[in-house]
């Protein structure tokens, strides 16, 4: 069961009415906030419905219906008769647009429909319903006046001087017709000619196809989101505020986790840079110490070689026979606090 059938079954059938069309709308301009605090009932969806009574004489009603999020029921808010509807403004007469205005005796509502096709369907059905209503209303009143003016003649009507003549009856009939003021009909302005023209059936079928495709498109988004585990919206309905909030919250959590990982990676990179710099400094120090020790070893070898060559047969006043030359040197190179490099030179 679609939304229009549900609204008709819950609100209009129990009141002996039949809904002709309903359109989902949002306010184009928000009303001014009152200074008095009001109890907030959360988010809701608004529908503008057109209905007709089943009893004669038929009456056209325009009703504003709301459905609050999380509630399967519909609430009737405001209702006007077609006599109170002064003007229907289609906003743009050159192309399909979702905006339209309804001007009543005591208020002006500026709406935006869920799609341009939905708005065109509503305006077209409203126009033809108003035309049928005004024609029927005018015909009934004219018929009553005509019957009163041309009542059935009897034999007693022609007798007696008190009976009015035909000229008097015609003048009385004209007086009654002049005194009768027909009700002011609804004015449709800035509406496309195809909405108020004769080819209404074909255009209505085209707009219904467009509206059906638009609803199917809106149904695919909640279904795809639900299949991915991100939403629980029912088919034919928009994502609720809680579902959108959950999606946004999950995205924020995912972004936070990614930021934490990037921060840890950046800290690790800085730590590795410090270790690399420390290793480079230690290697430079080892290189300097090694060069110094090699210079000392070369100087000692040169000194021993010079003393050996200047000795007399290997013996001198202050020398020893066969003075050994240093065969090797062990150097400890500190790489880090826990590791030491041992270098052996022969």
C-alpha positions as CSV (number, residue, x, y, z in Angstrom):
1,X,0.0,0.0,0.0
2,X,1.5,3.4,-1.0
3,X,1.3,6.6,1.0
4,X,-1.7,8.0,-0.8
5,X,-3.8,4.9,-0.3
6,X,-2.8,4.8,3.4
7,X,-3.8,8.5,3.9
8,X,-7.2,7.9,2.1
9,X,-7.9,4.8,4.2
10,X,-7.0,6.4,7.5
11,X,-8.3,10.0,7.2
12,X,-10.9,10.4,4.4
13,X,-12.8,7.1,4.1
14,X,-14.0,7.2,7.7
15,X,-15.4,10.7,7.1
16,X,-17.3,9.6,3.9
17,X,-14.8,11.4,1.7
18,X,-12.7,10.3,-1.3
19,X,-9.2,11.6,-1.8
20,X,-8.4,12.6,-5.4
21,X,-4.7,13.4,-5.1
22,X,-1.9,14.1,-2.5
23,X,1.5,15.7,-2.9
24,X,4.4,15.7,-0.5
25,X,5.6,19.2,0.1
26,X,8.0,21.3,2.1
27,X,7.8,25.0,3.0
28,X,9.6,27.2,0.6
29,X,9.9,29.9,3.2
30,X,9.8,29.1,6.9
31,X,7.3,30.9,9.1
32,X,8.4,33.4,11.7
33,X,9.1,31.8,15.0
34,X,6.8,32.7,17.8
35,X,8.0,34.2,21.0
36,X,6.0,31.7,23.0
37,X,7.8,28.4,23.7
38,X,6.2,25.4,21.9
39,X,6.7,21.8,22.4
40,X,8.8,20.3,19.6
41,X,7.6,17.0,18.2
42,X,10.5,16.3,15.9
43,X,10.7,16.1,12.2
44,X,7.7,15.4,10.1
45,X,6.5,15.1,6.5
46,X,3.8,17.3,5.1
47,X,1.2,16.3,2.5
48,X,-1.4,18.5,0.7
49,X,-4.5,16.4,-0.1
50,X,-7.5,17.2,-2.3
51,X,-10.7,15.3,-1.4
52,X,-14.4,15.3,-2.3
53,X,-17.4,14.3,-0.2
54,X,-19.5,11.3,-1.3
55,X,-22.7,13.0,-0.3
56,X,-24.5,15.5,-2.5
57,X,-24.0,18.3,-3.0
58,X,-20.3,17.4,-3.4
59,X,-17.8,19.5,-1.6
60,X,-14.1,19.9,-2.4
61,X,-11.7,20.1,0.5
62,X,-8.0,20.9,0.6
63,X,-6.4,19.3,3.7
64,X,-2.9,19.6,5.2
65,X,-1.7,16.2,6.6
66,X,1.4,15.5,8.6
67,X,3.3,12.3,9.5
68,X,5.9,12.5,12.2
69,X,9.1,10.4,12.0
70,X,8.8,7.1,13.6
71,X,5.0,7.1,13.6
72,X,3.0,5.1,11.0
73,X,-0.2,7.2,11.5
74,X,-1.2,10.5,9.8
75,X,-2.5,13.6,11.4
76,X,-5.0,16.0,9.9
77,X,-3.8,19.6,10.6
78,X,-5.8,22.2,8.5
79,X,-8.6,22.0,6.1
80,X,-10.1,24.5,3.6
81,X,-13.0,24.4,1.2
82,X,-12.6,25.2,-2.5
83,X,-14.6,28.4,-1.9
84,X,-11.8,29.6,0.5
85,X,-9.1,28.9,-2.1
86,X,-8.7,32.2,-3.9
87,X,-5.6,31.6,-6.1
88,X,-3.2,28.9,-7.3
89,X,0.1,30.2,-8.4
90,X,2.3,27.9,-10.5
91,X,5.3,30.2,-10.2
92,X,6.8,29.3,-13.6
93,X,4.5,29.1,-16.7
94,X,7.4,28.1,-19.1
95,X,8.8,24.9,-17.6
96,X,8.1,22.2,-15.0
97,X,9.0,23.3,-11.5
98,X,8.2,22.0,-8.0
99,X,7.3,25.3,-6.5
100,X,3.7,26.5,-6.1
101,X,1.6,28.8,-3.9
102,X,-1.9,28.4,-2.5
103,X,-3.7,31.6,-1.5
104,X,-6.6,31.2,0.9
105,X,-8.9,33.8,2.5
106,X,-6.8,33.9,5.7
107,X,-3.4,32.6,4.8
108,X,-0.8,32.1,2.0
109,X,1.2,28.9,1.8
110,X,4.4,28.7,-0.3
111,X,5.3,25.1,-1.0
112,X,7.9,23.0,-2.8
113,X,6.8,19.6,-4.0
114,X,9.0,16.5,-3.8
115,X,9.3,16.7,-7.6
116,X,8.0,18.8,-10.5
117,X,5.9,15.9,-11.8
118,X,4.1,15.5,-8.5
119,X,3.3,19.2,-8.4
120,X,2.0,19.1,-12.0
121,X,-0.2,16.2,-11.2
122,X,-1.7,18.0,-8.2
123,X,-2.3,21.3,-10.0
124,X,-3.9,19.5,-13.0
125,X,-6.3,17.4,-10.9
126,X,-7.1,20.5,-8.7
127,X,-7.9,22.6,-11.8
128,X,-10.3,20.1,-13.3
129,X,-11.9,19.3,-10.0
130,X,-12.5,23.0,-9.4
131,X,-14.0,23.4,-12.9
132,X,-16.3,20.5,-12.3
133,X,-17.3,21.8,-8.9
134,X,-18.1,25.3,-10.1
135,X,-20.0,24.1,-13.1
136,X,-22.1,21.8,-10.9
137,X,-22.7,24.5,-8.3
138,X,-23.8,27.1,-10.9
139,X,-26.0,24.6,-12.7
140,X,-27.9,23.7,-9.5
141,X,-28.5,27.3,-8.5
142,X,-29.6,28.3,-12.0
143,X,-32.0,25.3,-12.1
144,X,-33.6,26.2,-8.8
145,X,-34.2,29.8,-10.0
146,X,-35.6,28.6,-13.3
147,X,-38.1,26.3,-11.6
148,X,-39.3,28.9,-9.3
149,X,-39.9,31.3,-12.2
150,X,-41.6,28.8,-14.4
151,X,-43.9,26.9,-12.1
152,X,-46.7,24.6,-13.4
153,X,-49.9,26.4,-14.5
154,X,-53.3,25.3,-13.2
155,X,-56.8,26.5,-13.9
156,X,-56.9,28.4,-10.6
157,X,-53.8,30.3,-11.6
158,X,-55.5,32.0,-14.5
159,X,-58.5,33.1,-12.5
160,X,-58.6,36.2,-10.3
161,X,-57.2,39.6,-10.6
162,X,-54.4,39.0,-8.1
163,X,-52.4,36.7,-10.4
164,X,-49.3,38.4,-11.9
165,X,-49.0,38.7,-15.6
166,X,-46.2,37.3,-17.8
167,X,-44.4,40.6,-17.9
168,X,-44.5,40.8,-14.1
169,X,-43.1,37.3,-13.8
170,X,-40.3,38.0,-16.2
171,X,-39.3,41.2,-14.3
172,X,-39.4,39.3,-11.0
173,X,-37.2,36.6,-12.6
174,X,-34.7,39.1,-13.9
175,X,-34.6,40.8,-10.4
176,X,-33.8,37.5,-8.8
177,X,-31.0,36.8,-11.3
178,X,-29.5,40.2,-10.8
179,X,-29.6,39.8,-7.0
180,X,-27.8,36.5,-7.2
181,X,-24.0,36.9,-6.8
182,X,-22.2,33.7,-7.9
183,X,-19.2,32.7,-5.7
184,X,-15.8,33.8,-6.8
185,X,-14.0,31.0,-8.6
186,X,-10.4,30.0,-7.9
187,X,-7.9,31.7,-10.1
188,X,-5.0,29.8,-11.6
189,X,-2.0,32.0,-12.6
190,X,1.5,31.2,-13.9
191,X,0.4,27.6,-14.7
192,X,1.4,25.9,-17.9
193,X,-1.2,25.7,-20.5
194,X,-0.9,21.9,-20.7
195,X,-2.1,21.7,-17.1
196,X,-5.2,23.6,-17.8
197,X,-5.8,22.7,-21.5
198,X,-7.9,20.0,-23.1
199,X,-5.2,17.5,-23.5
200,X,-5.2,16.8,-19.8
201,X,-5.5,13.1,-19.9
202,X,-2.4,12.6,-22.0
203,X,-0.3,15.0,-19.9
204,X,-1.6,13.5,-16.7
205,X,-0.5,10.0,-17.9
206,X,3.0,11.4,-18.8
207,X,3.3,13.1,-15.4
208,X,2.2,9.9,-13.6
209,X,5.0,8.0,-15.4
210,X,7.5,10.6,-14.4
211,X,6.4,10.6,-10.8
212,X,6.5,6.8,-10.8
213,X,10.1,6.8,-12.1
214,X,11.1,9.4,-9.5
215,X,9.6,7.3,-6.7
216,X,11.5,4.2,-8.0
217,X,14.7,6.3,-8.0
218,X,14.1,7.4,-4.4
219,X,13.4,3.8,-3.4
220,X,16.7,2.5,-4.8
221,X,18.8,4.7,-2.5
222,X,17.3,3.4,0.8
223,X,17.5,-0.2,-0.5
224,X,21.1,0.2,-1.5
225,X,22.0,1.8,1.8
226,X,20.2,-0.9,3.8
227,X,22.0,-3.6,1.8
228,X,25.3,-2.1,2.9
229,X,24.2,-2.0,6.5
230,X,24.0,1.7,6.8
231,X,20.3,2.4,6.9
232,X,16.9,0.9,7.8
233,X,14.6,3.1,5.8
234,X,11.4,1.4,4.4
235,X,10.9,1.4,0.6
236,X,9.3,4.5,-0.7
237,X,10.4,6.6,2.2
238,X,13.3,8.9,2.6
239,X,16.2,8.2,5.0
240,X,15.2,9.3,8.5
241,X,17.2,11.7,10.6
242,X,18.4,9.0,12.9
243,X,19.8,7.0,9.9
244,X,21.6,10.0,8.6
245,X,23.0,10.8,12.0
246,X,24.3,7.2,12.3
247,X,26.0,7.4,8.9
248,X,27.6,10.7,9.8
249,X,28.7,9.3,13.2
250,X,30.3,6.3,11.5
251,X,32.1,8.5,9.1
252,X,33.4,10.6,11.9
253,X,34.6,7.5,13.8
254,X,36.3,6.2,10.6
255,X,38.0,9.6,10.0
256,X,39.2,9.7,13.7
257,X,40.7,6.2,13.4
258,X,42.4,7.1,10.2
259,X,43.8,10.3,11.8
260,X,45.1,8.2,14.8
261,X,46.9,5.8,12.4
262,X,48.4,8.7,10.5
263,X,49.6,10.3,13.8
264,X,51.2,7.0,14.9
265,X,52.9,6.6,11.6
266,X,54.2,10.2,11.8
267,X,55.6,9.6,15.3
268,X,57.3,6.4,14.1
269,X,58.9,8.3,11.2
270,X,60.2,10.9,13.6
271,X,61.6,8.3,15.9
272,X,63.4,6.5,13.0
273,X,64.8,9.8,11.9
274,X,66.3,10.4,15.3
275,X,67.8,6.9,15.4
276,X,69.3,7.4,12.0
277,X,70.8,10.7,13.0
278,X,72.2,9.1,16.2
279,X,73.7,6.3,14.2
280,X,75.3,8.8,11.8
281,X,76.8,10.7,14.7
282,X,78.2,7.6,16.2
283,X,79.6,6.4,12.9
284,X,81.3,9.8,12.5
285,X,82.8,9.6,16.0
286,X,84.1,6.0,15.3
287,X,85.6,7.2,12.1
288,X,87.5,10.0,13.9
289,X,88.7,7.7,16.7
290,X,89.8,5.0,14.2
291,X,91.8,7.5,12.2
292,X,93.5,8.8,15.4
293,X,94.4,5.3,16.5
294,X,95.7,4.4,13.1
295,X,97.9,7.5,13.2
296,X,99.3,6.5,16.6
297,X,100.0,3.0,15.4
298,X,101.9,4.2,12.3
299,X,103.9,6.6,14.4
300,X,104.9,3.8,16.8
301,X,105.8,1.4,13.9
302,X,108.0,4.1,12.3
303,X,109.7,4.8,15.7
304,X,110.5,1.1,16.2
305,X,111.7,0.6,12.7
306,X,114.0,3.6,13.1
307,X,115.4,2.3,16.4
308,X,116.0,-1.1,15.0
309,X,118.0,0.3,12.0
310,X,120.1,2.5,14.2
311,X,121.1,-0.3,16.7
312,X,124.4,-2.1,16.6
313,X,123.7,-5.6,15.5
314,X,120.4,-5.6,17.3
315,X,121.9,-4.4,20.6
316,X,122.1,-0.9,21.7
317,X,122.7,1.0,24.8
318,X,119.1,1.4,25.4
319,X,117.5,-1.1,23.1
320,X,116.6,-4.8,23.2
321,X,117.2,-7.6,20.8
322,X,114.3,-8.3,18.6
323,X,111.9,-5.7,20.0
324,X,108.4,-6.9,18.9
325,X,106.3,-4.7,16.7
326,X,102.7,-4.4,17.7
327,X,100.9,-7.2,16.0
328,X,97.3,-6.1,16.5
329,X,94.9,-3.6,18.1
330,X,91.5,-4.0,19.4
331,X,89.2,-1.0,19.4
332,X,85.7,-0.8,21.0
333,X,83.3,1.4,19.1
334,X,80.0,2.3,20.9
335,X,77.2,2.2,18.4
336,X,74.3,2.7,20.9
337,X,73.9,2.2,24.7
338,X,73.3,-1.6,24.2
339,X,75.7,-2.4,21.3
340,X,79.5,-2.2,21.0
341,X,81.5,-2.8,17.8
342,X,84.9,-4.5,18.2
343,X,87.5,-3.7,15.5
344,X,90.8,-5.7,15.2
345,X,93.7,-4.3,13.2
346,X,96.6,-6.7,12.5
